[in-house]
Amino acid sequence: MTHYTHWFIRARLKTRQLLLLVALAEEGNIHRAAQVLNMTQPAASKLLKDLEDVLEVPLFERLPRGMRPTWYGETMIRHARVALASLNQAHDELAGLKAGRFGQVAVGCITAPGLTLLPPAVARVKKEHPSLRVSLEIETSPVLLERLAQGKLDILIARLFAEHDKSQLRYEALVEEPISAMVRPGHPLLGMSGLTLRDLLSAGWIVPPAGSVLRHRFDLMFQEEGLAPPINLIETSSLLFITRMLQQSDMVAIVANDVARYYAAHGIVTVLPVAMNCQMDAFGVITRTDRLLSPAAQVMMRSLKAVCQEVYGKRLEPV
């Protein structure tokens, strides 16, 4: 603890310096950054110089038409964003407690567990703590990880890929995600027995965007069978569009198995009886190791872990 106390005393770090770092990163210009923070340009310049002096490194390159962060600056900006997000969260929690609310938690989730895991977990939380504020985001794993890094989310149900920086992340794997092909009820292909990939070559497909992991594995699945991947494609991740398009056409869509089963249970689609050997990597529960969970987030985490066992038969470490 002595090291951190020493650093803050020596630096006399001010919240306005953190705000200035973020404003400079966003505006790229000291004059505009000063305007955003409602201070004079000389005052902003002095705040920045004081911080650079005490850190003994240049945080920004002074260019003819603005300012650009150095590597040192990028590091400080990243931590400034996290610190400010945490302070905002503290304010929101205090305001919530003063208003009689238990607190708030922000959860990010990919689509399939968003249908199977989140609803019962959130229902359990709201039954026990009706005043706890829950916000949910359903997005792709890279987007969710970025928002977790920015302090905008507390808990993720998502995937980690090789390119992600895992140094400050805690990850508990849940299950791998099988893939299904789905079509409208009454689709001509449903009348065929012993369906294979070759039978689907001429079909129109709704697939994830190029560059996504599932799209790569979809193409690879055909190539491994010695077939050229289909060329009649629509690329989208929008489930609203996909289900509507299937109802109005004979196209085939690939989605996570849990998503296909959900829509099939409501009579919107039918799952094609054909093996789709392009399953996704396991997803899991992700939190940050450098940030303590708030009381509200701990309540949500306990609920998620209890429901994980019910839905996936997976026991996770207790909170």
C-alpha positions in Angstrom: 0.0 0.0 0.0 2.9 2.4 0.7 4.0 2.4 -2.9 0.5 3.6 -4.1 0.2 6.2 -1.3 3.6 7.5 -2.2 2.7 7.8 -5.9 -0.5 9.8 -5.2 1.1 12.1 -2.7 4.1 12.8 -4.9 2.0 13.3 -8.1 -0.7 15.3 -6.3 -2.9 13.7 -9.0 -6.1 15.6 -9.6 -9.3 14.4 -11.1 -9.2 17.3 -13.6 -5.9 15.9 -14.9 -7.6 12.6 -15.6 -10.5 14.4 -17.3 -7.9 16.4 -19.3 -6.1 13.3 -20.5 -9.4 11.8 -21.8 -10.5 15.1 -23.4 -7.1 15.5 -25.1 -7.4 11.9 -26.4 -10.8 12.6 -27.9 -10.2 16.1 -29.2 -6.6 15.9 -30.2 -6.2 19.6 -29.4 -5.5 21.4 -26.1 -7.7 24.4 -27.0 -10.8 22.2 -27.7 -10.0 20.0 -24.7 -9.9 23.1 -22.4 -13.2 24.3 -23.8 -14.8 20.9 -23.1 -13.6 21.1 -19.5 -14.6 24.8 -19.2 -11.1 26.0 -18.4 -8.6 28.3 -20.0 -6.0 26.9 -22.4 -3.1 28.1 -20.1 -4.7 26.3 -17.2 -5.0 23.1 -19.2 -1.4 23.3 -20.4 -0.2 23.8 -16.8 -2.2 20.8 -15.6 -0.7 18.6 -18.3 2.9 19.9 -17.8 2.6 19.3 -14.0 1.6 15.7 -14.6 4.3 15.1 -17.2 6.9 16.7 -14.8 6.0 14.4 -11.9 5.8 11.3 -14.1 9.0 12.3 -15.9 7.7 11.2 -19.3 6.1 13.1 -22.2 2.4 12.1 -22.5 1.7 13.9 -25.8 3.6 14.8 -28.9 3.1 18.5 -29.7 2.3 18.6 -33.5 1.7 21.6 -35.8 -2.0 20.9 -35.8 -2.8 19.3 -32.5 -1.5 16.7 -30.0 -1.0 13.0 -30.3 -0.6 10.6 -27.3 2.8 8.9 -26.8 3.0 5.3 -25.6 3.2 6.7 -22.1 0.2 8.9 -22.8 -1.8 5.9 -24.2 -1.2 4.0 -21.0 -2.2 6.9 -18.7 -5.3 7.6 -20.9 -6.4 4.0 -20.6 -6.1 4.1 -16.8 -7.7 7.5 -16.6 -10.8 6.2 -18.4 -11.0 3.2 -16.0 -10.6 5.5 -12.9 -13.2 8.0 -14.1 -15.7 5.2 -15.0 -15.2 3.7 -11.5 -15.8 7.2 -9.9 -18.9 7.6 -12.0 -20.0 4.1 -10.9 -19.4 5.0 -7.2 -21.6 8.2 -7.6 -24.4 6.2 -9.3 -24.3 3.5 -6.5 -24.4 6.2 -3.8 -27.3 8.0 -5.6 -29.1 4.6 -5.9 -28.6 3.8 -2.2 -29.8 7.3 -1.1 -32.9 6.7 -3.3 -33.6 3.4 -1.6 -32.3 1.2 -4.5 -30.0 -1.7 -3.7 -27.6 -0.8 -6.5 -27.0 -1.5 -10.2 -25.2 -4.0 -12.3 -24.4 -4.0 -16.1 -24.1 -7.4 -17.8 -22.9 -8.1 -21.4 -23.8 -11.3 -23.1 -23.5 -13.0 -26.5 -26.8 -14.1 -28.1 -27.3 -17.8 -27.2 -26.7 -17.5 -23.4 -28.7 -14.3 -23.6 -31.7 -16.5 -24.4 -31.0 -19.5 -22.1 -28.9 -18.2 -19.2 -29.7 -14.5 -18.6 -33.5 -14.6 -18.3 -33.7 -17.1 -15.4 -30.6 -15.5 -13.7 -32.1 -12.0 -13.9 -35.6 -13.2 -12.8 -33.9 -14.8 -9.8 -32.1 -11.5 -8.9 -35.3 -9.4 -9.4 -37.3 -11.7 -7.2 -34.9 -11.3 -4.3 -34.0 -7.7 -5.0 -36.7 -5.9 -6.9 -35.0 -2.5 -6.6 -31.7 -3.7 -8.0 -31.2 -2.0 -11.4 -30.0 -4.4 -14.1 -28.8 -3.3 -17.5 -28.1 -5.8 -20.2 -26.3 -5.6 -23.5 -26.4 -8.4 -26.2 -23.4 -8.0 -28.5 -20.4 -9.8 -30.0 -17.6 -10.8 -27.8 -15.1 -8.2 -29.1 -17.5 -5.3 -28.5 -18.4 -6.6 -25.0 -14.7 -7.0 -24.1 -14.0 -3.4 -25.1 -16.9 -2.2 -23.0 -15.7 -4.2 -20.0 -12.2 -2.6 -20.4 -13.9 0.8 -20.4 -15.7 0.1 -17.2 -19.1 0.2 -18.8 -19.9 -3.5 -18.0 -19.4 -5.5 -14.8 -19.8 -9.1 -16.0 -19.7 -10.8 -19.4 -20.9 -14.1 -20.8 -18.7 -14.2 -23.9 -15.8 -15.7 -25.6 -12.1 -15.0 -25.4 -10.0 -15.4 -28.6 -6.2 -15.6 -29.0 -5.9 -11.9 -29.9 -7.5 -10.7 -26.7 -5.3 -9.4 -23.9 -6.2 -11.7 -21.0 -3.7 -10.2 -18.4 -6.5 -8.5 -16.4 -9.3 -10.9 -17.1 -10.8 -13.8 -15.1 -12.4 -16.4 -17.3 -14.5 -19.4 -16.3 -15.5 -21.6 -19.3 -19.1 -22.8 -19.6 -20.0 -24.8 -22.7 -19.1 -25.1 -26.4 -21.7 -23.8 -28.7 -23.1 -26.1 -31.4 -24.5 -24.6 -34.6 -27.8 -25.4 -36.4 -29.3 -24.6 -39.8 -32.8 -23.3 -39.7 -35.5 -22.7 -42.3 -39.1 -21.6 -42.4 -41.8 -24.3 -41.5 -42.8 -26.1 -44.7 -39.5 -25.5 -46.4 -39.0 -27.9 -49.4 -35.7 -29.3 -47.9 -37.7 -30.6 -44.9 -39.3 -33.2 -47.2 -35.9 -34.8 -48.1 -34.5 -37.6 -46.1 -30.7 -38.1 -45.4 -29.9 -34.4 -46.0 -26.2 -33.7 -46.5 -24.2 -30.5 -47.1 -24.1 -31.3 -50.9 -27.9 -31.0 -50.9 -27.6 -27.5 -49.5 -25.1 -26.1 -52.0 -27.6 -24.4 -54.2 -29.6 -22.9 -51.3 -29.5 -19.3 -50.5 -27.8 -18.8 -47.1 -28.0 -16.2 -44.4 -24.5 -16.2 -42.7 -22.5 -14.1 -40.2 -20.4 -11.3 -41.7 -17.0 -12.0 -43.4 -14.2 -12.0 -40.9 -16.2 -13.5 -38.1 -15.1 -16.8 -36.6 -18.4 -18.6 -37.4 -18.3 -17.4 -41.0 -14.7 -18.8 -41.4 -15.8 -22.1 -39.9 -18.9 -22.2 -42.1 -16.7 -21.9 -45.3 -14.2 -24.4 -43.9 -17.0 -26.9 -43.3 -17.8 -27.1 -47.0 -14.1 -27.1 -48.0 -13.4 -30.1 -45.7 -16.2 -32.0 -47.6 -14.5 -31.1 -50.9 -17.2 -28.6 -51.8 -17.0 -24.9 -52.8 -18.7 -22.7 -50.2 -22.1 -21.4 -51.3 -22.1 -18.1 -53.1 -25.8 -17.1 -52.8 -25.4 -15.3 -49.4 -26.8 -12.6 -47.2 -24.4 -11.5 -44.5 -25.9 -10.3 -41.2 -26.0 -10.9 -37.5 -29.5 -9.4 -37.0 -31.8 -12.1 -35.7 -34.9 -9.9 -36.3 -33.9 -9.7 -40.0 -32.9 -13.3 -40.2 -36.2 -14.7 -38.8 -38.3 -12.3 -41.0 -36.3 -13.2 -44.1 -36.7 -16.9 -43.5 -40.5 -16.5 -43.2 -40.6 -14.8 -46.6 -38.1 -17.0 -48.5 -36.6 -20.5 -48.9 -33.2 -19.4 -47.6 -31.3 -21.2 -44.9 -29.7 -19.5 -41.9 -26.9 -20.7 -39.5 -27.2 -19.7 -35.9 -26.3 -21.1 -32.5 -28.2 -24.2 -31.6 -29.9 -22.6 -28.5 -31.1 -19.7 -30.7 -32.5 -22.1 -33.3 -34.3 -24.1 -30.7 -35.8 -21.0 -29.1 -37.3 -19.8 -32.4 -38.4 -23.4 -33.3 -40.2 -23.7 -30.0 -42.2 -20.6 -31.0 -43.1 -22.0 -34.4 -41.1 -19.3 -36.2 -38.6 -21.7 -37.8 -37.8 -25.4 -38.2 -34.3 -26.8 -37.6 -33.0 -28.7 -40.6 -31.9 -32.3 -39.8 -28.4 -31.9 -41.2 -25.1 -32.0 -39.3 -23.3 -28.6 -39.1 -19.7 -29.4 -38.2 -18.7 -25.8 -37.5 -19.3 -25.3 -33.8 -18.0 -22.3 -32.0 -15.5 -22.2 -29.1 -16.7 -22.3 -25.6 -18.0 -19.2 -24.0 -17.7 -18.4 -20.3 -18.1 -15.9 -17.5 -15.6 -13.0 -17.7 -14.8 -10.3 -15.2 -11.8 -8.1 -14.5 -9.1 -9.1 -12.0 -8.2 -5.4 -11.3 -11.6 -4.4 -10.2 -13.8 -5.5 -7.3 -17.4 -6.5 -8.1 -19.9 -4.1 -6.5 -22.4 -5.7 -4.0 -25.0 -5.6 -6.8 -22.7 -7.3 -9.3 -21.9 -10.0 -6.6 -25.6 -10.7 -6.3 -25.9 -11.1 -10.1 -22.8 -13.3 -10.2 -24.2 -15.6 -7.6 -27.4 -15.9 -9.6 -25.6 -16.5 -12.9 -23.5 -19.3 -11.3 -26.5 -21.0 -9.7 -28.4 -20.9 -13.0 -25.3 -22.1 -14.9 -25.6 -25.3 -13.0 -29.3 -25.7 -13.8 -29.0 -24.8 -17.5 -25.5 -26.2 -18.5 -24.8 -28.6 -15.6 -21.7 -26.7 -15.0 -20.6 -25.9 -11.4 -18.5 -22.7 -11.1 -16.4 -21.4 -8.3 -18.5 -19.6 -5.6 -18.4 -15.8 -5.5 
